Amino acid sequence: MANGSEQPHLVSLVLQSKKALLHGEQLCSRARTLASTSAEVAGDVLALDAKLRFMTNAVLEQVKLAASVAKSIELKRTGLETQTKEWDEARAQHTEALDSVLESLGAQVVPPDFHSNSTDSSLFGSHDGSDDEHHDTGGPFSDPRPGRSPTETLRNVLVNGVSKQRTARRQDRSKWKTLRDFINERDVEDLLDSLEADRNILDDILSKTSDYPEQLANTIAAIRATLPTDWTIPLLNEIFNAKERALVEMAQHLTSLAEHYDQMAGTLRDSEGGGIFTEEDFQAMNRDTEELPAIIADLDGNVQAIQSSLEQLVTAKQQAEVHVTTLRGTLADLDELGEIMAEMLDRQDAAQGEVSQQLTEMYTSLGSVEEFCHRFTAYRTSFDQLLIEIARRRRYKEAAEKIIEGMMSQLSALTEEERSHRVAFNDEHGEHLPADVCLSIQNPPTRWEIITWNREPLEELPMVDNDLLLEADSRLAAAAGNARAMSTSQSL
């Protein structure tokens, strides 16, 4: 039987055991509540994860579609830019060819005789010339004066040669006009200005959609940036396994606490009924009671572990909810982007139609540039042919003049011989013949004069230096060679 001093100590052990049991039950109850909440949150996390995956895939599909539309717009713009570049290259070729022709016209001099005559006989029409290029009334082969024989004029030309004034003017070629002086370059300038204005209009059309690819690329990049890259679902299996282990361990601890309490309560009842306990029994009960704080600490640690798992799940749920909200906004933005892209496509198609129409008109204008090239090239070629023709006519004129000169010389000699014969005859026989016999015997011989048909003025031909003729002939030969080569290449 326990003595009086042992009874209070035994009651204290029973109270400690009961307190530990109650505390353990509270911890186990909290652990079960946390475990239940964890299961619910884990279900929410799984649902949110599935929703995130679905929404992310939907966003990626929409982004992929948007990227394809952006690529389509970019390809269309690239095609328009390629067409524009081709036109720029064609314009450069045509304008360079035109500049080359104009430079060749500027390098080809026109002898003053070709444009210093009156307007009525000018080869190029009326042009304002310098003072030294006015018509020279005293020049060679001018119109014969009334009552003056063209043969006399011809004789004077053969004696005096070319006018010194005109010769002096011809020697200074720096003052000569060129073929370029006889064309209207204002039309060329107006055409080139029109080309530049049309090119600016084309730039304005292209600028309407120039930033579409960059805008879409930036928008798509911004949408991609909203996708959850840091989201990873927690390892639920590990969490659940750890939770189950903790609950099992807590149940074991709670069972131990209950058994210890039952044991201590039974010991107290035995003590009150007169039971006797040895010192070893009390030492054993003290050791068991001293282990209660460690068991409570283990229970509390298990609760904290379950609490930590719950917090991890709650954090994951919150992150998932944020991502879902963000993706909802992203999907709304994508819907709006779809409408914007549809409008962009319509505008791009409209711009493409405008560009095609504008390029058609611009190529027509390039045809006008090519027409100028052909016209000026034909002008230059015809002038070279003109130089050759003038030289041919001069050869004809000189041959005819030589014939006339020979005829005049023969007629003059015959007339002088005839006059001598008549003078001799009249001196010898005239005084022996009656005055009324053959009255014409005293007449001098008929004098002859060769004149142009219907007294037309003598033809005046401009002077062409031999080096200009050689250059013209060389250019014509080169042009003929190029034409033959082009014909051969086309036939092949």
C-alpha positions as CSV (number, residue, x, y, z in Angstrom):
1,M,0.0,0.0,0.0
2,A,1.3,3.4,-0.9
3,N,2.0,5.8,1.8
4,G,0.6,9.3,2.1
5,S,3.6,11.1,0.4
6,E,3.3,8.9,-2.7
7,Q,-0.4,9.6,-3.3
8,P,0.0,13.2,-4.4
9,H,2.9,12.3,-6.7
10,L,0.8,9.6,-8.4
11,V,-2.0,12.1,-8.9
12,S,0.4,14.5,-10.5
13,L,1.6,11.9,-12.9
14,V,-2.0,11.1,-13.9
15,L,-2.8,14.8,-14.5
16,Q,0.3,15.2,-16.7
17,S,-0.7,12.1,-18.6
18,K,-4.3,13.4,-19.1
19,K,-3.0,16.8,-20.1
20,A,-0.7,15.2,-22.7
21,L,-3.5,13.1,-24.0
22,L,-5.8,16.1,-24.4
23,H,-3.1,18.1,-26.1
24,G,-2.3,15.2,-28.4
25,E,-6.0,14.9,-29.3
26,Q,-6.1,18.6,-30.1
27,L,-3.0,18.3,-32.4
28,C,-4.4,15.2,-34.1
29,S,-7.8,17.0,-34.6
30,R,-5.9,20.0,-36.1
31,A,-3.9,17.7,-38.3
32,R,-7.0,16.0,-39.6
33,T,-8.5,19.4,-40.4
34,L,-5.4,20.5,-42.2
35,A,-5.2,17.2,-44.1
36,S,-8.8,17.6,-45.2
37,T,-8.2,21.2,-46.3
38,S,-5.0,20.1,-48.1
39,A,-7.0,17.5,-50.0
40,E,-9.5,20.1,-51.1
41,V,-6.7,22.6,-52.1
42,A,-4.9,19.8,-53.9
43,G,-8.0,19.1,-55.9
44,D,-8.3,22.8,-56.7
45,V,-4.6,22.9,-57.8
46,L,-5.2,19.9,-60.0
47,A,-8.2,21.6,-61.6
48,L,-6.4,24.9,-62.0
49,D,-3.4,23.1,-63.5
50,A,-5.7,21.4,-66.1
51,K,-7.3,24.8,-66.8
52,L,-3.9,26.4,-67.1
53,R,-2.7,23.8,-69.6
54,F,-5.9,24.1,-71.6
55,M,-5.7,27.9,-71.7
56,T,-2.0,27.9,-72.4
57,N,-2.5,25.6,-75.3
58,A,-5.3,27.8,-76.6
59,V,-3.1,30.9,-76.3
60,L,-0.2,29.1,-78.1
61,E,-2.6,28.1,-80.9
62,Q,-3.9,31.7,-81.2
63,V,-0.3,33.0,-81.1
64,K,0.7,30.5,-83.8
65,L,-2.2,31.7,-86.0
66,A,-1.3,35.4,-85.3
67,A,2.3,34.6,-86.2
68,S,1.2,33.1,-89.5
69,V,-0.9,36.1,-90.3
70,A,2.0,38.4,-89.4
71,K,4.2,36.3,-91.7
72,S,1.6,36.6,-94.5
73,I,1.5,40.4,-94.2
74,E,5.3,40.5,-94.1
75,L,5.5,38.4,-97.2
76,K,3.0,40.6,-99.0
77,R,5.0,43.7,-98.0
78,T,8.2,42.0,-99.1
79,G,6.6,41.3,-102.5
80,L,5.5,44.9,-102.8
81,E,9.0,46.1,-101.8
82,T,10.5,43.7,-104.4
83,Q,8.3,45.1,-107.1
84,T,9.2,48.7,-106.0
85,K,12.9,47.8,-106.1
86,E,12.5,46.4,-109.6
87,W,10.8,49.6,-110.8
88,D,13.6,51.6,-109.1
89,E,16.2,49.6,-111.0
90,A,14.2,50.0,-114.3
91,R,14.0,53.7,-113.7
92,A,17.7,53.9,-113.0
93,Q,18.4,52.1,-116.3
94,H,16.1,54.2,-118.3
95,T,17.3,57.5,-116.8
96,E,20.9,56.6,-117.2
97,A,20.3,55.7,-120.8
98,L,18.5,59.0,-121.3
99,D,21.3,60.9,-119.6
100,S,23.8,59.1,-121.8
101,V,21.9,60.1,-124.9
102,L,21.6,63.7,-123.7
103,E,25.3,63.8,-123.0
104,S,26.1,62.5,-126.4
105,L,23.8,65.2,-127.9
106,G,25.6,67.8,-125.8
107,A,29.0,66.5,-127.1
108,Q,28.0,66.7,-130.8
109,V,28.5,70.1,-132.2
110,V,26.4,71.7,-135.0
111,P,28.3,73.8,-137.5
112,P,27.0,77.4,-137.5
113,D,26.1,77.2,-141.2
114,F,23.3,74.8,-140.2
115,H,21.3,77.3,-138.2
116,S,22.6,80.8,-139.1
117,N,20.4,81.1,-142.2
118,S,16.9,82.5,-142.4
119,T,14.1,80.9,-140.5
120,D,12.4,79.7,-143.6
121,S,15.4,77.6,-144.6
122,S,16.5,76.6,-141.1
123,L,17.0,72.9,-140.6
124,F,15.8,73.1,-137.0
125,G,13.1,75.8,-137.2
126,S,13.3,79.2,-135.5
127,H,16.0,79.4,-132.7
128,D,17.5,82.5,-131.1
129,G,21.2,82.5,-131.9
130,S,24.0,84.8,-131.0
131,D,24.9,87.9,-132.8
132,D,27.6,86.2,-134.8
133,E,25.2,83.6,-136.1
134,H,22.8,85.9,-137.9
135,H,22.4,85.4,-141.6
136,D,25.3,86.7,-143.6
137,T,23.9,88.4,-146.8
138,G,27.3,88.6,-148.3
139,G,28.2,85.0,-147.9
140,P,28.8,82.5,-150.7
141,F,26.0,81.3,-152.9
142,S,23.7,84.1,-151.9
143,D,20.7,84.9,-154.1
144,P,21.8,86.6,-157.3
145,R,21.1,90.3,-157.6
146,P,18.6,91.3,-160.3
147,G,20.3,91.6,-163.7
148,R,23.4,89.7,-162.5
149,S,24.2,86.3,-164.0
150,P,24.5,83.4,-161.6
151,T,27.6,82.4,-163.7
152,E,29.2,85.7,-162.7
153,T,28.3,85.0,-159.1
154,L,29.9,81.6,-159.4
155,R,32.9,83.0,-161.0
156,N,33.3,85.5,-158.1
157,V,33.0,82.6,-155.6
158,L,35.6,80.6,-157.4
159,V,37.9,83.6,-157.3
160,N,37.3,84.9,-153.8
161,G,36.7,81.7,-151.8
162,V,34.7,81.3,-148.5
163,S,33.8,84.4,-146.6
164,K,36.5,85.4,-144.1
165,Q,33.9,86.3,-141.5
166,R,32.2,82.9,-141.6
167,T,35.6,81.2,-141.7
168,A,36.7,83.0,-138.5
169,R,33.4,82.1,-136.8
170,R,33.8,78.4,-137.8
171,Q,37.3,78.1,-136.4
172,D,36.1,78.7,-132.8
173,R,34.0,75.6,-132.0
174,S,33.6,76.5,-128.3
175,K,30.9,78.9,-129.4
176,W,29.1,76.3,-131.5
177,K,25.7,75.0,-130.6
178,T,25.2,71.3,-129.9
179,L,22.4,69.0,-130.8
180,R,21.2,69.3,-127.2
181,D,20.5,73.0,-127.8
182,F,17.8,72.2,-130.3
183,I,15.6,69.9,-128.1
184,N,13.0,70.9,-125.6
185,E,14.5,69.6,-122.3
186,R,11.5,71.1,-120.3
187,D,9.4,68.1,-121.4
188,V,12.2,65.8,-120.2
189,E,12.4,67.6,-116.9
190,D,8.6,67.5,-116.5
191,L,8.6,63.8,-117.1
192,L,11.4,63.1,-114.6
193,D,9.6,65.3,-112.0
194,S,6.4,63.3,-112.7
195,L,8.3,60.1,-112.1
196,E,9.6,61.4,-108.8
197,A,6.2,62.5,-107.7
198,D,4.7,59.1,-108.6
199,R,7.5,57.5,-106.6
200,N,6.6,59.6,-103.6
201,I,3.0,58.6,-104.0
202,L,4.1,54.9,-104.0
203,D,6.1,55.5,-100.8
204,D,3.0,57.1,-99.2
205,I,0.9,54.0,-100.1
206,L,3.6,51.6,-98.7
207,S,4.0,53.6,-95.5
208,K,0.3,52.9,-94.6
209,T,1.2,49.3,-93.7
210,S,5.0,49.7,-93.2
211,D,4.8,49.2,-89.4
212,Y,2.3,46.3,-89.5
213,P,4.9,43.4,-89.3
214,E,6.8,45.1,-86.4
215,Q,3.6,45.9,-84.5
216,L,2.4,42.3,-84.8
217,A,5.8,41.0,-83.8
218,N,5.9,43.2,-80.7
219,T,2.4,42.2,-79.8
220,I,3.0,38.5,-80.2
221,A,6.2,38.8,-78.2
222,A,4.3,40.6,-75.4
223,I,1.6,37.9,-75.4
224,R,4.3,35.1,-75.2
225,A,5.8,37.0,-72.2
226,T,2.5,36.6,-70.4
227,L,2.5,32.8,-70.6
228,P,3.3,31.1,-67.2
229,T,6.9,30.1,-67.4
230,D,7.5,29.7,-63.6
231,W,4.5,27.5,-63.0
232,T,5.1,23.9,-61.9
233,I,2.5,21.9,-60.1
234,P,3.7,20.7,-56.7
235,L,4.6,17.0,-56.3
236,L,1.3,16.0,-54.9
237,N,2.2,12.3,-54.4
238,E,5.1,13.2,-52.2
239,I,2.9,15.7,-50.3
240,F,0.2,13.1,-49.8
241,N,2.6,10.4,-48.8
242,A,4.3,12.6,-46.3
243,K,0.9,13.7,-44.9
244,E,-0.2,10.0,-44.6
245,R,3.0,9.1,-42.8
246,A,2.6,12.0,-40.4
247,L,-1.0,11.1,-39.7
248,V,-0.1,7.4,-39.1
249,E,2.7,8.5,-36.8
250,M,0.4,10.9,-35.0
251,A,-2.2,8.1,-34.5
252,Q,0.5,5.9,-33.1
253,H,1.6,8.7,-30.7
254,L,-2.0,9.4,-29.7
255,T,-2.5,5.7,-29.0
256,S,0.6,5.7,-26.9
257,L,-0.7,8.7,-25.0
258,A,-4.1,7.1,-24.4
259,E,-2.5,3.8,-23.2
260,H,-0.2,5.7,-20.9
261,Y,-3.1,7.7,-19.5
262,D,-5.2,4.5,-19.0
263,Q,-2.3,2.9,-17.3
264,M,-1.7,5.8,-15.0
265,A,-5.4,6.1,-14.2
266,G,-5.5,2.4,-13.4
267,T,-2.5,2.7,-11.2
268,L,-4.1,5.6,-9.3
269,R,-7.3,3.5,-8.7
270,D,-5.2,0.6,-7.5
271,S,-3.3,3.0,-5.1
272,E,-6.6,4.2,-3.8
273,G,-7.8,0.6,-3.3
274,G,-4.7,-0.2,-1.2
275,G,-2.4,-1.4,-3.9
276,I,1.3,-1.5,-3.1
277,F,4.0,-0.2,-5.6
278,T,7.6,-0.6,-5.4
279,E,10.3,2.0,-6.0
280,E,11.0,0.4,-9.3
281,D,7.3,0.9,-10.3
282,F,7.5,4.6,-9.5
283,Q,10.7,5.0,-11.4
284,A,9.1,3.3,-14.5
285,M,6.1,5.6,-14.2
286,N,8.3,8.7,-14.0
287,R,10.3,7.6,-17.0
288,D,7.1,7.1,-19.1
289,T,5.8,10.5,-17.9
290,E,9.1,12.3,-18.8
291,E,8.7,11.0,-22.4
292,L,5.4,12.8,-22.8
293,P,6.9,16.2,-23.9
294,A,8.9,14.5,-26.6
295,I,5.8,12.8,-27.9
296,I,3.9,16.1,-27.9
297,A,6.8,17.7,-29.7
298,D,6.7,15.0,-32.4
299,L,3.0,15.5,-32.8
300,D,3.5,19.2,-33.1
301,G,6.2,18.7,-35.7
302,N,3.9,16.5,-37.7
303,V,1.2,19.2,-37.5
304,Q,3.8,21.8,-38.7
305,A,4.7,19.5,-41.6
306,I,1.1,19.1,-42.7
307,Q,0.7,22.9,-42.3
308,S,3.7,23.5,-44.4
309,S,2.4,21.2,-47.2
310,L,-1.0,23.0,-47.0
311,E,0.7,26.4,-47.3
312,Q,2.7,25.0,-50.3
313,L,-0.6,23.9,-51.9
314,V,-2.3,27.2,-51.1
315,T,0.6,29.2,-52.6
316,A,0.5,27.0,-55.8
317,K,-3.3,27.6,-56.0
318,Q,-2.9,31.3,-55.7
319,Q,-0.2,31.3,-58.4
320,A,-2.4,29.2,-60.6
321,E,-5.3,31.5,-60.1
322,V,-3.2,34.5,-61.0
323,H,-2.0,32.8,-64.1
324,V,-5.6,31.8,-65.0
325,T,-6.7,35.4,-64.6
326,T,-3.7,36.6,-66.7
327,L,-4.5,34.0,-69.4
328,R,-8.1,35.1,-69.5
329,G,-6.9,38.6,-70.2
330,T,-4.5,37.3,-72.8
331,L,-7.3,35.3,-74.6
332,A,-9.4,38.5,-74.6
333,D,-6.4,40.4,-76.1
334,L,-6.0,37.7,-78.7
335,D,-9.7,38.0,-79.7
336,E,-9.1,41.7,-80.1
337,L,-5.9,41.0,-82.0
338,G,-7.8,38.8,-84.3
339,E,-10.1,41.6,-85.2
340,I,-7.1,44.0,-85.6
341,M,-5.3,41.5,-87.9
342,A,-8.4,41.0,-90.0
343,E,-8.5,44.8,-90.5
344,M,-4.7,44.8,-91.2
345,L,-5.2,42.1,-93.9
346,D,-7.9,44.2,-95.5
347,R,-5.7,47.3,-95.5
348,Q,-2.7,45.3,-96.8
349,D,-4.8,43.9,-99.6
350,A,-6.1,47.4,-100.4
351,A,-2.6,48.8,-100.4
352,Q,-1.5,46.0,-102.6
353,G,-4.2,46.9,-105.2
354,E,-3.1,50.6,-105.0
355,V,0.5,49.7,-105.4
356,S,-0.2,47.5,-108.4
357,Q,-2.2,50.3,-110.1
358,Q,0.4,52.9,-109.2
359,L,3.2,50.7,-110.6
360,T,1.3,50.2,-113.8
361,E,1.1,53.9,-114.3
362,M,4.7,54.3,-113.4
363,Y,5.9,51.7,-115.9
364,T,3.8,53.6,-118.5
365,S,5.8,56.7,-117.6
366,L,9.0,54.7,-118.0
367,G,7.8,53.9,-121.5
368,S,7.8,57.7,-122.1
369,V,11.4,57.9,-120.9
370,E,12.3,55.1,-123.3
371,E,10.4,56.9,-126.1
372,F,12.5,60.0,-125.4
373,C,15.6,57.8,-125.7
374,H,14.5,56.4,-129.0
375,R,13.5,59.8,-130.3
376,F,16.8,61.5,-129.3
377,T,18.8,58.5,-130.6
378,A,16.9,58.8,-133.9
379,Y,17.6,62.5,-133.9
380,R,21.3,62.0,-133.4
381,T,21.4,59.3,-136.0
382,S,19.5,61.4,-138.5
383,F,21.8,64.3,-137.9
384,D,24.8,62.0,-138.7
385,Q,23.0,61.0,-141.8
386,L,22.4,64.7,-142.5
387,L,26.1,65.4,-142.3
388,I,26.8,62.5,-144.8
389,E,24.0,63.8,-147.1
390,I,25.3,67.3,-147.0
391,A,28.7,66.0,-148.0
392,R,27.2,64.0,-150.8
393,R,25.3,67.1,-152.1
394,R,28.4,69.2,-151.9
395,R,30.2,66.7,-154.0
396,Y,27.4,66.8,-156.5
397,K,27.3,70.6,-156.4
398,E,31.1,70.9,-156.9
399,A,30.9,68.5,-159.8
400,A,28.1,70.5,-161.5
401,E,30.0,73.7,-160.8
402,K,33.1,72.2,-162.4
403,I,31.1,71.3,-165.5
404,I,29.6,74.8,-165.7
405,E,33.1,76.3,-165.2
406,G,34.4,74.2,-168.1
407,M,31.5,75.2,-170.3
408,M,31.9,78.9,-169.5
409,S,35.6,78.7,-170.3
410,Q,34.9,76.9,-173.7
411,L,32.2,79.4,-174.6
412,S,34.4,82.4,-173.7
413,A,37.2,81.0,-175.8
414,L,34.9,80.3,-178.8
415,T,33.3,83.7,-178.5
416,E,36.7,85.4,-178.5
417,E,37.9,83.3,-181.5
418,E,34.7,84.1,-183.4
419,R,35.1,87.8,-182.6
420,S,38.6,87.8,-184.0
421,H,37.5,86.1,-187.2
422,R,34.7,88.6,-187.7
423,V,36.9,91.6,-187.0
424,A,39.5,90.2,-189.5
425,F,36.7,89.6,-192.1
426,N,35.2,93.0,-191.8
427,D,38.6,94.7,-191.9
428,E,39.5,92.9,-195.1
429,H,36.2,92.8,-197.0
430,G,33.8,95.1,-195.3
431,E,34.7,98.3,-197.2
432,H,34.2,96.5,-200.5
433,L,30.7,95.4,-199.8
434,P,27.7,97.6,-200.2
435,A,26.3,98.9,-196.9
436,D,22.8,97.5,-197.6
437,V,24.1,94.0,-198.3
438,C,23.8,91.6,-195.3
439,L,23.4,94.2,-192.6
440,S,24.1,91.6,-189.8
441,I,27.7,91.0,-191.1
442,Q,28.8,93.8,-188.8
443,N,27.2,92.2,-185.7
444,P,29.5,90.9,-183.0
445,P,29.2,87.2,-182.1
446,T,26.4,86.1,-179.7
447,R,27.5,86.1,-176.1
448,W,26.3,83.2,-174.0
449,E,25.2,83.1,-170.3
450,I,24.4,79.9,-168.3
451,I,21.8,80.5,-165.7
452,T,19.8,78.2,-163.3
453,W,16.4,76.8,-164.3
454,N,13.8,79.5,-164.2
455,R,16.4,81.7,-162.5
456,E,16.2,79.8,-159.3
457,P,18.7,80.9,-156.7
458,L,21.8,78.8,-156.4
459,E,21.7,76.1,-153.7
460,E,23.6,77.0,-150.5
461,L,25.0,74.1,-148.5
462,P,26.4,74.4,-144.9
463,M,30.0,73.7,-144.4
464,V,30.9,70.5,-142.7
465,D,34.5,69.8,-141.5
466,N,36.0,66.6,-142.5
467,D,36.6,65.4,-138.9
468,L,32.9,65.8,-138.2
469,L,32.1,63.7,-141.3
470,L,34.5,61.0,-140.1
471,E,33.0,61.0,-136.6
472,A,29.4,60.7,-138.0
473,D,30.4,57.9,-140.3
474,S,32.1,56.0,-137.4
475,R,29.0,56.4,-135.2
476,L,26.7,55.2,-138.0
477,A,28.9,52.1,-138.5
478,A,29.0,51.4,-134.8
479,A,25.2,51.7,-134.6
480,A,24.8,49.3,-137.6
481,G,27.1,46.8,-135.9
482,N,25.2,46.9,-132.7
483,A,21.9,46.4,-134.6
484,R,23.3,43.3,-136.4
485,A,24.6,41.9,-133.1
486,M,21.3,42.4,-131.4
487,S,19.4,40.8,-134.3
488,T,21.8,37.8,-134.2
489,S,21.3,37.3,-130.4
490,Q,17.5,37.5,-130.7
491,S,17.5,34.9,-133.5
492,L,19.6,32.6,-131.3
